[in-house]
Amino acid sequence: MVSYKKSASKLFGVHTFTIEPDKAVSDAPLSGTRRYTKCSVISIPQPNNRKPKLAIMSQKGIKLLEVGPRNYGKYAMLEPLVGCASVSLSWCEKYSQFGDGNSYLDCKLCVDSKNNSAKITIPRIVLDTETTGLDPIKDEIIQLSIIDGNGETLLNEYYKPKKVTEWPEAQRVNGISPEDVANKKYIVEDFAKIQAILDAAGEVCAFNAEYDLAFLGELGFYLDESKVTDTMRQYGKIFYGKQFIKLTVAAAECDYYYNAHDSLADCKATLVVQNRVDEYLHVGNKNNVNEKQNNVYEEEQNVNIHKEELPSEHIPANQFVNKGQHRAKKQTKKVLTSKNYKFRGIVWTLITVGLIVGSPKDPTMLIGATITGLVSAIYYKKAKKLKRNESSESSN
């Protein structure tokens, strides 16, 4: 199951991993619960031009954890942090679920402060991605677009993936083929440029932000979590009382129609929706909300690799916006007549008769017959009362 939250947390400087105490290299007691602040990540040179080992050192110079190049996952996690002197490491000892007595350490590595000194020069940016698939660990970004709060394009690039060679399902949605990006550069070549934009931004908006940020987190980018605004969740909560809605639907409700599945076009649509959210929050204008909710938009039937159909882990099937969910929360209640109640009474009477007929084989059915008989009596009584009221109104 894809975990977007874990990958997105990397973008915010939070890395989680596990280690087996008997297989880890450390000068600290690897047991119990520990927390070390103001740690640093250093590089330890190796002979014969081998790749250096990496280590997390405590403030007092104790080697908390040493990682070699063969430990690919943890090595890749620590490598961008070499030289960083504001890291905290904590762990909690847990025991195997198999009852074999073996324990492991559930660890969390946090970058306490990184790029905090960057000057904010762009009040707001909106970003969006197109990817080769849904998994931020296995799949890759093939288009990244960033605009500012005025809709001006700051970045709109196509990228060649390093590992993935084909993506037929995603291609059917975003229209980007392997041939389209074969001669493009890798996204890591724009790392400094993209990071500079993230650092300079005062607010970072995205529609279903966790999805896009998960892919950036896996690439080693950093972003202050307090800057993030998830436009989808804000709009959905305000106008629908829930967090999930399609971008095409939200944009259409803001009278904005566009060609979806292009990250730059999605950025501009997201900005329109975010401006609508800002208007609601700042002005407090709740007029026409019900009217907006009553608009019905046909949903696309294509397999959606991005915003338009989110993974089931995050969006239960019954939470997708559909025609029935576009109705206003406050609707005029249908008035039932005496005929309606009489018809319901007849239905429940027939059910009662059926239960009585079947009771010789199953005596417990008499209990059900008693209940359904009472229900039918209530409907007949209501029908009789309404009939008198209707007769008096017609005579008047």
N, C-alpha and C positions, 0 to 999 in steps of 0.2 A: 504494500500500500504506500502510495506516494505521501511523503510528509513535507508539505510546503513550509510549515511553521519552523521546522528544524533548519531547513536551508535558508529561510529568510532571516533566522536568528543570527546566522553567520555574518550577514550583512550588517547587523547591529553590534557585531563584536562578541557574540556569545557562541561558544563552541562546546558541544557536549560529546563525550566519548567514554568508553569503558576500558579499563586495564586489568590484567590479572597480576596481582602483587608478586607472585613467584616468577613471573616472566619479565617484570619491569626492572629497569636500571634506575636506582634512586638511592640517595644518602639519607632520606627521610623515612620514618616508619610508615609503611603503606598499610594502614589499618585505621579503623574507627572513622571519625568525622574530623576533617581538618579544613582550614581555610587560611591561605597565605595571600597577603596583599602586597602591592608594590614589588611584584616580581619582575624579572627581565628574561628575555629570550636571547640566548647567545649561540654562536656557531663555534664548534670545536673542530679545529683542523685535523685532518687524518693524513698519514704518510702515503707515499706513492701516488699522489694526485687523486686520491679517492675523495668522493663527496664528503663534506664535513658532517659530523653528527650535530644535532641540535639539542639544546637543553633549556629547561625552565629553571632559573635560579631564584632562590628566595632573597629577601632583602638582606639577610645575614650571610649570603653566599653559600647556602646549602643547595645541593643539586636535588631538585624535587623530582625531575623526570628527564631521562635522556632518551632520545629517539634517533635511530639510524635510518639511512635512506631506504632500507628494505621495508621498513614499516611505512608503506607509502601514504596511507590515509593521514596518520598523525604528522608525518614529515611535511606533507603538503599543507597541513593546517598551520604548522609552526613557521614554515619557511618565510612567509610574508611578514612575520612578526619579529624577525631577527633584528636586534637593536632596539626594540621597543622595551621601555623600562617602566611601563605602567600597566602591568598585567596582573590579574588575580587568578589564583587556582584554588579550587575547592573540590573535595571529594567526600563521598559517603560510602562506607563499606556495606555491601549487600551480599546475601547468600544465594547460592544456586537454587532454583526451583525444583531441582531433581532430588534434593535431600541428601546429596553426597558429601555435604560439609564444606565444599569448596566455596570460596568467596571471591568477589570482584569489587572493584572500585568504580562507582558511578561518578564521573568527573565533569566539572564545568570550568572552562577557561574563558575569562572575560577580559576584553580590552577596555580598561577603565576610562581611558581618554585617548582619542585618536583624531587628529585633524580638527580638534576643537578650536584651534586658533585661527582657522580659516575665516576670512572676512565674508560676510553675507552681502553679495552684490546683486543677486537675483531673488526678488521676493517670493516668487512661485515658479516651479517648473512642473510639467506634466510629462510622464514617460510611459512608453508602451513597447512591448516586444512581440515579435513573431518568432516561433521556435520550431524545432524539428519534431517535437512531441511534448508530452505532458510531464515527463520526469526530469526535474532540474539537475539530477545527478547524471543521468545517462544521456539526456538530450541537450541541445545547444541553441543559443540565440543566433538567428540568421538575419534578423532585422531589428534595429533599435532606433527609436525616435524619441527626441526630447524637444519640447517647445516651452516657451516662457508663458507667463500669465497673460501676455498680450497676443498670444498665438504665433509669435515669431519662432521660426525653426532654429534651434540651437544645434541639433544633431539629427541626421537621418541617413543612416548607413546600413548597407547590406554586408553580411559577414560570411566567410567560408568556415564551416564547422571543422574542428580538428579531428573528431572521432567518427561522427555519424556520416555515412556516405549516401544514404537515401532515406526519404521520409514521405512515402506515398500518401499516407492518411493526412498528414499535415499539409502536404502539397495540394490536396484536393480542396482544402479550406483557404489557405493563404495564397495559393497560386505561385509560390516560390519554389522553383525546381533546383536540383543540384547544378544544372548547367548555368542557371542564373547567377549563382554565387561562386562558381568554380574559379574565377579569376579575381575574386574579392580578397581583401586582407582578413586576417584573423582578428577577432575582437580584442585580444590581448594587446594588439598593436595600438589600439586606441585607449588603453587602460588609463593612462595619465590624463588624457583629455576628458574622458567620462568621469573619472574621479574628481577632477577639478570642478566640473559642473555640479556634481553632487555636493561637494564641499561649499560651493558658493551659493547654493539654494537655501532659502529660508523655509520653504515648504515644498514637499515632493508629493504630488498627487498621482494616483494611478487607479484605474478601474479594476477591482479585485487585486489590490496591491500585493497581497501575499504571493500571488502567482509570479508576477514580474520580478519582485524583489528576491524570490527564492533563486531564480536563475542568476541574478547579479551576485547574490551571496556566495554561490558555488564558484564564482570566478574570482573571489577574493576582494571585491569592492567593500567599502565601508560607508555606513550612513547612520547618522544620529536618528534613533527611532522616533524621537519627539518631533521630527520634521514630517513624518509620514501622515498623509491623509488618504484614506481609502474612499474614493468617491462613490463606489458601488454601495458600500455599507451605509454611508451617510444618506444617500438618496433613497435607498430601499427602506431604511428605518423611518425616515421622515414621511414618505408618501405611501408606504405599504405596511409599515409596522414590522418589517423583517429585513434581513441583511442582503438578500440575494435577488438580483434582477439583471436582465440582459442589457448590455450597453445600447444595442439598437433600439430597444423598447424605451429606455430612459431618454435617449437622444430624441426619438420621435415625439415623446411627450413634451419635450422642450422645443418642438417645431424645428428640429434639425435632422435632416436626412442626408446620408452619406454612403460611400462605398466601404463597407466593413472589411475586416481582415487585412488591412494595411496598417502598420503600426503608426504611421504619421496621421492617417485619417482617423484612427482610433484616438490618438492624442487630442486632436481638435474636437472630436465628439465628447471626449471626457471633460475637456475644458468647458464646453457649453453646459454640460450637466453640473459640473462643479459650481459654475456661476449661478445656476438656478438654485443650488443648495445654499450658496452664500446669500442670495437674495432672500430666501426663506428665513434663514437664521438671523440675518442682520436687520431685515425690514419687518419680519414677523408677519408677512403677508400670507395668510392661509386661504385666501379666496381662490375659488376655482380648483381646489385640490381634488375634490370629488369629481369634478368635470374631467380633470386630467386622468384620473384613475379609471374613468368609464371608457376611455379610448381603447379600442382593441386593435392589436397589431399582430399580423400573422407571424408565427415563429418559423425560422428557417429549419428545414428538415435535414440539412447536411450534417455529417459527423463533425462536431466542433472540437477543435484542438485547443481553443484559447478561451476568451472571455465568454463566448456565446453559449458554451455548454461546459460548466465547471465540473471537476471531478466529483464523484459521488461521496468522497471522503468529506468534502466541504459543503456540498449542496445535495441534500436529500431530494429524491425525485419529486416528492410532493411539494417541494418549495420552489420549483421553477415557476416563473411567471407565465400563466396561461390565460386563456380567454376568460375563464370564470374568475380569475384573480384580478382582472382589471375592473371589476365592479366596484363601485364606491362602497365604503364601509357603512355609510348610512343610506339605506334604501327604503323606499316606501313599502310598508308591509301590505301584503295582499289581503283583501277583505274577503272572508269566506261567507257564503250564503247558507240558508237553511238546507238547500239541496246538497251542498257540499258535505255538510255534517250528516245528513240523512244517508248519503252514499257511503260515507265512512262507517256509519252504524251498520249498514247492510253487510259490508265487507267483514267487519268483526263478528257479526252474527253468523255468517257462513263459516268463519274459522271456528267459532264456538261449537257449531253443529258437527263439524268434522272431528273435533276433539272428543265430543260425546260419543260419536259413532265408534271411534277407535278405542274408547276407554275399557271395553271388556277385555281386550288383549293387554292393555297397559293401564291399570287403575290410576297411575300418577297423572294421566292425561286429564283427569277430572279437575285437578288443581289448575291446570292451564285453562280448561274450559271455564272455570269460575272467574279467572282473571279476565279473559277475553270477553266474557259475558258482561262483566262490570264496565269494561271499556266501551262496548257497544251501547250499553244503557246510557252512559254519559253522553255519547254522541247523539243518541235519539233525544235525550232531554234538551241538549243544546239546540238541536234542529227545531224542536217544538217551540222553544223560547224565541228563537230568531224568526220563526214563522209568524208568531203573534206580533212581533215588532214590525215585520215587513207588512203585515195586513193593516196594522194601525197607521203606518206611514202612508200606505197607498190610499187609505180612506181619507186621510187629511189632505 
